[in-house]
């Protein structure tokens, strides 16, 4: 596993990444339209793919001709962290998890040839896209994802701001599986009322997010994840 720092290396990674991703925000249609087959993996180990998922995704990547992958750090929808060249016989998450301080960042693992990619969210899920050959291998090895979607929606209805997430859930599921299937899942599994447009963020939650992202980053996070506009005097 090699960190890529030279301009020529980061440019090469950026070109490969742009074949797979439009942006780095899981809730904002991140995959390029040409990668039409997509999956939701829920219940991730913190900030990473599981060992089983990594093993299967490398198997699928080899089947389509890739011999290595790239990994990019990201946050708040931006590619703003470190980047690595990863050989398939090493698990980057095992390596990074031993670092001090602990490696707790969102990331994307993706194909150098633009044939597949996985975006791992801090919210305990990952979304994956790829060509037909890649996704067929993932489905055959890891099974049907329907129960993942239902568990995912159930999980996101438990938090204090869950009622504000329905639009984000619909956007994400529409990106993954189309509007008809997204509506079907939400009607079946989402039981919270529509959000109050006058909602305000709790002060303690706001202070926590500011401590983590800074005022402007916290405002962007709240708008993206909860659909709440933060008053200008706060951000």
Phi and psi in degrees as GROMACS dihedral restraints (atoms count N, CA, C in turn):
[ dihedral_restraints ]
;  ai    aj    ak    al  type     phi  dphi    fc
    3     4     5     6     1  -123.1    20    10
    4     5     6     7     1   127.1    20    10
    6     7     8     9     1   -73.1    20    10
    7     8     9    10     1   135.6    20    10
    9    10    11    12     1  -101.4    20    10
   10    11    12    13     1   116.7    20    10
   12    13    14    15     1  -124.7    20    10
   13    14    15    16     1   -26.8    20    10
   15    16    17    18     1   -68.9    20    10
   16    17    18    19     1   151.0    20    10
   18    19    20    21     1   -57.3    20    10
   19    20    21    22     1   -41.2    20    10
   21    22    23    24     1   -64.3    20    10
   22    23    24    25     1   -35.6    20    10
   24    25    26    27     1   -71.3    20    10
   25    26    27    28     1   -46.9    20    10
   27    28    29    30     1   -67.3    20    10
   28    29    30    31     1   -32.4    20    10
   30    31    32    33     1   -65.8    20    10
   31    32    33    34     1   -40.8    20    10
   33    34    35    36     1   -63.9    20    10
   34    35    36    37     1   -43.7    20    10
   36    37    38    39     1   -63.4    20    10
   37    38    39    40     1   -43.3    20    10
   39    40    41    42     1   -60.1    20    10
   40    41    42    43     1   -39.5    20    10
   42    43    44    45     1   -65.0    20    10
   43    44    45    46     1   -42.7    20    10
   45    46    47    48     1   -66.0    20    10
   46    47    48    49     1   -41.4    20    10
   48    49    50    51     1   -63.2    20    10
   49    50    51    52     1   -38.1    20    10
   51    52    53    54     1   -68.9    20    10
   52    53    54    55     1   -18.7    20    10
   54    55    56    57     1   -73.1    20    10
   55    56    57    58     1   -21.8    20    10
   57    58    59    60     1  -105.6    20    10
   58    59    60    61     1   -43.1    20    10
   60    61    62    63     1  -116.8    20    10
   61    62    63    64     1   144.6    20    10
   63    64    65    66     1   -88.9    20    10
   64    65    66    67     1   -38.5    20    10
   66    67    68    69     1  -155.0    20    10
   67    68    69    70     1  -177.3    20    10
   69    70    71    72     1  -110.6    20    10
   70    71    72    73     1    20.9    20    10
   72    73    74    75     1  -105.6    20    10
   73    74    75    76     1   112.9    20    10
   75    76    77    78     1   -56.4    20    10
   76    77    78    79     1   -31.7    20    10
   78    79    80    81     1   -91.1    20    10
   79    80    81    82     1     8.5    20    10
   81    82    83    84     1  -128.5    20    10
   82    83    84    85     1    51.6    20    10
   84    85    86    87     1    46.8    20    10
   85    86    87    88     1    64.6    20    10
   87    88    89    90     1   -76.6    20    10
   88    89    90    91     1   -20.5    20    10
   90    91    92    93     1   -89.1    20    10
   91    92    93    94     1   148.2    20    10
   93    94    95    96     1   -63.4    20    10
   94    95    96    97     1   143.1    20    10
   96    97    98    99     1   -57.6    20    10
   97    98    99   100     1   -28.6    20    10
   99   100   101   102     1   -69.3    20    10
  100   101   102   103     1   -21.0    20    10
  102   103   104   105     1   -92.1    20    10
  103   104   105   106     1    83.0    20    10
  105   106   107   108     1   -82.5    20    10
  106   107   108   109     1   -21.3    20    10
  108   109   110   111     1   -93.2    20    10
  109   110   111   112     1   122.1    20    10
  111   112   113   114     1  -139.2    20    10
  112   113   114   115     1   153.4    20    10
  114   115   116   117     1  -136.1    20    10
  115   116   117   118     1   155.0    20    10
  117   118   119   120     1  -113.6    20    10
  118   119   120   121     1   126.4    20    10
  120   121   122   123     1  -113.0    20    10
  121   122   123   124     1   120.2    20    10
  123   124   125   126     1  -115.2    20    10
  124   125   126   127     1   150.4    20    10
  126   127   128   129     1    89.5    20    10
  127   128   129   130     1    35.4    20    10
  129   130   131   132     1   -65.9    20    10
  130   131   132   133     1   151.2    20    10
  132   133   134   135     1   -64.6    20    10
  133   134   135   136     1   151.1    20    10
  135   136   137   138     1   -53.3    20    10
  136   137   138   139     1   121.0    20    10
  138   139   140   141     1    65.3    20    10
  139   140   141   142     1    19.5    20    10
  141   142   143   144     1  -154.5    20    10
  142   143   144   145     1   163.1    20    10
  144   145   146   147     1   -77.7    20    10
  145   146   147   148     1   148.7    20    10
  147   148   149   150     1   -70.6    20    10
  148   149   150   151     1   164.0    20    10
  150   151   152   153     1   -59.2    20    10
  151   152   153   154     1   -40.0    20    10
  153   154   155   156     1   -65.6    20    10
  154   155   156   157     1   -45.9    20    10
  156   157   158   159     1   -61.4    20    10
  157   158   159   160     1   -42.1    20    10
  159   160   161   162     1   -63.9    20    10
  160   161   162   163     1   -41.7    20    10
  162   163   164   165     1   -61.1    20    10
  163   164   165   166     1   -43.6    20    10
  165   166   167   168     1   -70.8    20    10
  166   167   168   169     1   -40.0    20    10
  168   169   170   171     1   -68.5    20    10
  169   170   171   172     1   -32.4    20    10
  171   172   173   174     1   -71.3    20    10
  172   173   174   175     1   -34.2    20    10
  174   175   176   177     1   -62.6    20    10
  175   176   177   178     1   -43.9    20    10
  177   178   179   180     1   -65.9    20    10
  178   179   180   181     1   -38.6    20    10
  180   181   182   183     1   -65.1    20    10
  181   182   183   184     1   -41.3    20    10
  183   184   185   186     1   -63.0    20    10
  184   185   186   187     1   -36.2    20    10
  186   187   188   189     1   -63.9    20    10
  187   188   189   190     1   -26.2    20    10
  189   190   191   192     1  -100.4    20    10
  190   191   192   193     1    10.8    20    10
  192   193   194   195     1   101.2    20    10
  193   194   195   196     1    -2.4    20    10
  195   196   197   198     1   -77.3    20    10
  196   197   198   199     1   146.6    20    10
  198   199   200   201     1  -117.3    20    10
  199   200   201   202     1    -2.8    20    10
  201   202   203   204     1  -161.6    20    10
  202   203   204   205     1   177.9    20    10
  204   205   206   207     1  -137.8    20    10
  205   206   207   208     1   172.2    20    10
  207   208   209   210     1  -114.7    20    10
  208   209   210   211     1   150.7    20    10
  210   211   212   213     1  -129.6    20    10
  211   212   213   214     1   128.6    20    10
  213   214   215   216     1  -123.0    20    10
  214   215   216   217     1   134.7    20    10
  216   217   218   219     1   -78.1    20    10
  217   218   219   220     1   152.3    20    10
  219   220   221   222     1  -155.0    20    10
  220   221   222   223     1   161.6    20    10
  222   223   224   225     1  -162.4    20    10
  223   224   225   226     1   148.6    20    10
  225   226   227   228     1    50.9    20    10
  226   227   228   229     1    36.8    20    10
  228   229   230   231     1    79.5    20    10
  229   230   231   232     1     6.5    20    10
  231   232   233   234     1  -119.8    20    10
  232   233   234   235     1   147.8    20    10
  234   235   236   237     1   -86.1    20    10
  235   236   237   238     1    89.8    20    10
  237   238   239   240     1  -129.5    20    10
  238   239   240   241     1    25.4    20    10
  240   241   242   243     1  -130.9    20    10
  241   242   243   244     1  -158.9    20    10
  243   244   245   246     1   -79.1    20    10
  244   245   246   247     1   162.8    20    10
  246   247   248   249     1  -138.4    20    10
  247   248   249   250     1   146.0    20    10
  249   250   251   252     1  -136.9    20    10
  250   251   252   253     1   151.4    20    10
  252   253   254   255     1   -94.8    20    10
  253   254   255   256     1   126.6    20    10
  255   256   257   258     1  -123.4    20    10
  256   257   258   259     1   121.6    20    10
  258   259   260   261     1   -77.2    20    10
  259   260   261   262     1   148.1    20    10
  261   262   263   264     1   -69.4    20    10
  262   263   264   265     1   -19.7    20    10
  264   265   266   267     1   -85.6    20    10
  265   266   267   268     1     6.4    20    10
  267   268   269   270     1  -127.9    20    10
  268   269   270   271     1   138.1    20    10
  270   271   272   273     1   -93.4    20    10
  271   272   273   274     1   112.4    20    10
  273   274   275   276     1   -63.8    20    10
  274   275   276   277     1   -29.3    20    10
  276   277   278   279     1   -71.2    20    10
  277   278   279   280     1   -33.8    20    10
  279   280   281   282     1   -64.7    20    10
  280   281   282   283     1   -41.8    20    10
  282   283   284   285     1   -67.2    20    10
  283   284   285   286     1   -48.3    20    10
  285   286   287   288     1   -69.9    20    10
  286   287   288   289     1   -29.0    20    10
  288   289   290   291     1   -68.6    20    10
  289   290   291   292     1   -15.4    20    10
  291   292   293   294     1   -89.1    20    10
  292   293   294   295     1    -1.5    20    10
  294   295   296   297     1   -74.4    20    10
  295   296   297   298     1   155.2    20    10
  297   298   299   300     1  -123.1    20    10
  298   299   300   301     1   125.2    20    10
  300   301   302   303     1   -68.4    20    10
  301   302   303   304     1   165.2    20    10
  303   304   305   306     1   -55.4    20    10
  304   305   306   307     1   145.9    20    10
  306   307   308   309     1   -85.3    20    10
  307   308   309   310     1    98.1    20    10
  309   310   311   312     1  -123.3    20    10
  310   311   312   313     1    81.1    20    10
  312   313   314   315     1  -141.2    20    10
  313   314   315   316     1   155.0    20    10
  315   316   317   318     1   -72.8    20    10
  316   317   318   319     1   154.6    20    10
  318   319   320   321     1  -154.9    20    10
  319   320   321   322     1   167.0    20    10
  321   322   323   324     1  -130.0    20    10
  322   323   324   325     1   135.5    20    10
  324   325   326   327     1  -110.9    20    10
  325   326   327   328     1   130.6    20    10
  327   328   329   330     1  -153.5    20    10
  328   329   330   331     1   165.7    20    10
  330   331   332   333     1   -78.4    20    10
  331   332   333   334     1   136.5    20    10
  333   334   335   336     1   -69.7    20    10
  334   335   336   337     1   -17.9    20    10
  336   337   338   339     1  -102.0    20    10
  337   338   339   340     1     5.7    20    10
  339   340   341   342     1    76.4    20    10
  340   341   342   343     1    21.4    20    10
  342   343   344   345     1   -95.2    20    10
  343   344   345   346     1   -12.0    20    10
  345   346   347   348     1  -165.2    20    10
  346   347   348   349     1   163.0    20    10
  348   349   350   351     1  -166.0    20    10
  349   350   351   352     1   153.1    20    10
  351   352   353   354     1  -131.0    20    10
  352   353   354   355     1   131.1    20    10
  354   355   356   357     1  -112.6    20    10
  355   356   357   358     1   118.6    20    10
  357   358   359   360     1  -102.6    20    10
  358   359   360   361     1   119.1    20    10
  360   361   362   363     1   -90.9    20    10
  361   362   363   364     1   155.0    20    10
  363   364   365   366     1   -69.6    20    10
  364   365   366   367     1   -10.9    20    10
  366   367   368   369     1   -94.7    20    10
  367   368   369   370     1    31.9    20    10
  369   370   371   372     1    68.3    20    10
  370   371   372   373     1    29.9    20    10
  372   373   374   375     1  -147.1    20    10
  373   374   375   376     1   163.7    20    10
  375   376   377   378     1  -134.6    20    10
  376   377   378   379     1   149.6    20    10
  378   379   380   381     1  -120.2    20    10
  379   380   381   382     1   142.1    20    10
  381   382   383   384     1  -130.2    20    10
  382   383   384   385     1   141.7    20    10
  384   385   386   387     1  -137.3    20    10
  385   386   387   388     1   152.2    20    10
  387   388   389   390     1  -173.1    20    10
  388   389   390   391     1   178.3    20    10
  390   391   392   393     1   -74.3    20    10
  391   392   393   394     1   174.8    20    10
  393   394   395   396     1   -60.2    20    10
  394   395   396   397     1   -41.6    20    10
  396   397   398   399     1   -63.4    20    10
  397   398   399   400     1   -44.2    20    10
  399   400   401   402     1   -64.4    20    10
  400   401   402   403     1   -50.1    20    10
  402   403   404   405     1   -66.3    20    10
  403   404   405   406     1   -33.8    20    10
  405   406   407   408     1   -60.9    20    10
  406   407   408   409     1   -40.6    20    10
  408   409   410   411     1   -64.7    20    10
  409   410   411   412     1   -43.4    20    10
  411   412   413   414     1   -61.6    20    10
  412   413   414   415     1   -43.6    20    10
  414   415   416   417     1   -66.3    20    10
  415   416   417   418     1   -42.1    20    10
  417   418   419   420     1   -64.3    20    10
  418   419   420   421     1   -36.5    20    10
  420   421   422   423     1   -86.2    20    10
  421   422   423   424     1   -33.8    20    10
  423   424   425   426     1  -110.9    20    10
  424   425   426   427     1    -4.3    20    10
  426   427   428   429     1    84.5    20    10
  427   428   429   430     1  -177.6    20    10
  429   430   431   432     1   -71.5    20    10
  430   431   432   433     1   142.2    20    10
  432   433   434   435     1   -97.4    20    10
  433   434   435   436     1     2.2    20    10
  435   436   437   438     1   -55.6    20    10
  436   437   438   439     1   -44.7    20    10
  438   439   440   441     1   -65.5    20    10
  439   440   441   442     1   -30.0    20    10
  441   442   443   444     1   -62.5    20    10
  442   443   444   445     1   -44.6    20    10
  444   445   446   447     1   -63.9    20    10
  445   446   447   448     1   -44.5    20    10
  447   448   449   450     1   -64.6    20    10
  448   449   450   451     1   -42.2    20    10
  450   451   452   453     1   -66.4    20    10
  451   452   453   454     1   -37.8    20    10
  453   454   455   456     1   -59.7    20    10
  454   455   456   457     1   -48.7    20    10
  456   457   458   459     1   -67.7    20    10
  457   458   459   460     1   -37.5    20    10
  459   460   461   462     1   -63.8    20    10
  460   461   462   463     1   -42.2    20    10
  462   463   464   465     1   -61.1    20    10
  463   464   465   466     1   -43.9    20    10
  465   466   467   468     1   -77.9    20    10
  466   467   468   469     1    -1.5    20    10
  468   469   470   471     1   -93.9    20    10
  469   470   471   472     1     3.1    20    10
  471   472   473   474     1   -95.0    20    10
  472   473   474   475     1   -17.7    20    10
  474   475   476   477     1   -83.3    20    10
  475   476   477   478     1   169.0    20    10
  477   478   479   480     1   -60.4    20    10
  478   479   480   481     1   -35.5    20    10
  480   481   482   483     1  -106.0    20    10
  481   482   483   484     1    20.7    20    10
  483   484   485   486     1   -58.9    20    10
  484   485   486   487     1   -36.2    20    10
  486   487   488   489     1   -64.7    20    10
  487   488   489   490     1   -17.4    20    10
  489   490   491   492     1   -90.1    20    10
  490   491   492   493     1     1.1    20    10
  492   493   494   495     1   -94.2    20    10
  493   494   495   496     1   -10.7    20    10
  495   496   497   498     1   -53.5    20    10
  496   497   498   499     1   -46.0    20    10
  498   499   500   501     1   -59.9    20    10
  499   500   501   502     1   -37.3    20    10
  501   502   503   504     1   -69.4    20    10
  502   503   504   505     1   -39.0    20    10
  504   505   506   507     1   -62.6    20    10
  505   506   507   508     1   -42.9    20    10
  507   508   509   510     1   -64.0    20    10
  508   509   510   511     1   -42.5    20    10
  510   511   512   513     1   -63.0    20    10
  511   512   513   514     1   -43.3    20    10
  513   514   515   516     1   -64.7    20    10
  514   515   516   517     1   -49.6    20    10
  516   517   518   519     1   -67.3    20    10
  517   518   519   520     1   -33.1    20    10
  519   520   521   522     1   -64.5    20    10
  520   521   522   523     1   -42.2    20    10
  522   523   524   525     1   -62.4    20    10
  523   524   525   526     1   -38.3    20    10
  525   526   527   528     1   -78.6    20    10
  526   527   528   529     1   -40.0    20    10
  528   529   530   531     1  -137.2    20    10
  529   530   531   532     1     6.0    20    10
  531   532   533   534     1    92.5    20    10
  532   533   534   535     1   158.3    20    10
  534   535   536   537     1   -64.0    20    10
  535   536   537   538     1   -39.3    20    10
  537   538   539   540     1   -63.8    20    10
  538   539   540   541     1   -46.5    20    10
  540   541   542   543     1   -69.0    20    10
  541   542   543   544     1   -37.1    20    10
  543   544   545   546     1   -61.3    20    10
  544   545   546   547     1   -45.2    20    10
  546   547   548   549     1   -62.6    20    10
  547   548   549   550     1   -40.6    20    10
  549   550   551   552     1   -61.7    20    10
  550   551   552   553     1   -46.1    20    10
  552   553   554   555     1   -65.6    20    10
  553   554   555   556     1   -41.5    20    10
  555   556   557   558     1   -67.0    20    10
  556   557   558   559     1   -40.5    20    10
  558   559   560   561     1   -64.2    20    10
  559   560   561   562     1   -32.6    20    10
  561   562   563   564     1   -80.4    20    10
  562   563   564   565     1   -38.4    20    10
  564   565   566   567     1  -116.1    20    10
  565   566   567   568     1   -16.3    20    10
  567   568   569   570     1  -101.1    20    10
  568   569   570   571     1   115.4    20    10
  570   571   572   573     1  -114.8    20    10
  571   572   573   574     1     9.0    20    10
  573   574   575   576     1   -91.7    20    10
  574   575   576   577     1   151.4    20    10
  576   577   578   579     1   -70.0    20    10
  577   578   579   580     1   165.0    20    10
  579   580   581   582     1   -64.2    20    10
  580   581   582   583     1   153.3    20    10
  582   583   584   585     1   -71.0    20    10
  583   584   585   586     1   155.9    20    10
  585   586   587   588     1   -81.3    20    10
  586   587   588   589     1   117.0    20    10
  588   589   590   591     1   -63.4    20    10
  589   590   591   592     1   -15.1    20    10
  591   592   593   594     1   -97.9    20    10
  592   593   594   595     1    12.8    20    10
  594   595   596   597     1   -61.2    20    10
  595   596   597   598     1   149.0    20    10
  597   598   599   600     1  -126.3    20    10
  598   599   600   601     1   148.4    20    10
  600   601   602   603     1   -75.6    20    10
  601   602   603   604     1   141.3    20    10
  603   604   605   606     1   -65.0    20    10
  604   605   606   607     1   139.2    20    10
  606   607   608   609     1   -60.8    20    10
  607   608   609   610     1   -40.9    20    10
  609   610   611   612     1   -67.7    20    10
  610   611   612   613     1   -37.9    20    10
  612   613   614   615     1   -64.0    20    10
  613   614   615   616     1   -41.7    20    10
  615   616   617   618     1   -61.5    20    10
  616   617   618   619     1   -44.4    20    10
  618   619   620   621     1   -63.9    20    10
  619   620   621   622     1   -37.8    20    10
  621   622   623   624     1   -62.5    20    10
  622   623   624   625     1   -45.9    20    10
  624   625   626   627     1   -66.7    20    10
  625   626   627   628     1   -37.3    20    10
  627   628   629   630     1   -63.4    20    10
  628   629   630   631     1   -40.9    20    10
  630   631   632   633     1   -63.5    20    10
  631   632   633   634     1   -26.4    20    10
  633   634   635   636     1   -91.7    20    10
  634   635   636   637     1   -41.6    20    10
  636   637   638   639     1  -116.6    20    10
  637   638   639   640     1    -9.3    20    10
  639   640   641   642     1    83.2    20    10
  640   641   642   643     1   163.3    20    10
  642   643   644   645     1   -58.6    20    10
  643   644   645   646     1   -49.6    20    10
  645   646   647   648     1   -69.2    20    10
  646   647   648   649     1   -38.1    20    10
  648   649   650   651     1   -66.3    20    10
  649   650   651   652     1   -38.5    20    10
  651   652   653   654     1   -63.8    20    10
  652   653   654   655     1   -41.5    20    10
  654   655   656   657     1   -62.5    20    10
  655   656   657   658     1   -40.9    20    10
  657   658   659   660     1   -65.4    20    10
  658   659   660   661     1   -39.5    20    10
  660   661   662   663     1   -64.4    20    10
  661   662   663   664     1   -45.2    20    10
  663   664   665   666     1   -63.1    20    10
  664   665   666   667     1   -42.6    20    10
  666   667   668   669     1   -65.4    20    10
  667   668   669   670     1   -41.9    20    10
  669   670   671   672     1   -69.1    20    10
  670   671   672   673     1   -45.8    20    10
  672   673   674   675     1   -89.8    20    10
  673   674   675   676     1   -31.3    20    10
  675   676   677   678     1  -114.9    20    10
  676   677   678   679     1   -11.7    20    10
  678   679   680   681     1    70.7    20    10
  679   680   681   682     1    22.8    20    10
  681   682   683   684     1  -105.5    20    10
  682   683   684   685     1   128.8    20    10
  684   685   686   687     1   -82.5    20    10
  685   686   687   688     1   125.3    20    10
  687   688   689   690     1   -85.3    20    10
  688   689   690   691     1   132.2    20    10
  690   691   692   693     1   -55.1    20    10
  691   692   693   694     1   144.5    20    10
  693   694   695   696     1   -58.7    20    10
  694   695   696   697     1   -31.7    20    10
  696   697   698   699     1   -69.9    20    10
  697   698   699   700     1   -18.4    20    10
  699   700   701   702     1   -86.8    20    10
  700   701   702   703     1   -41.6    20    10
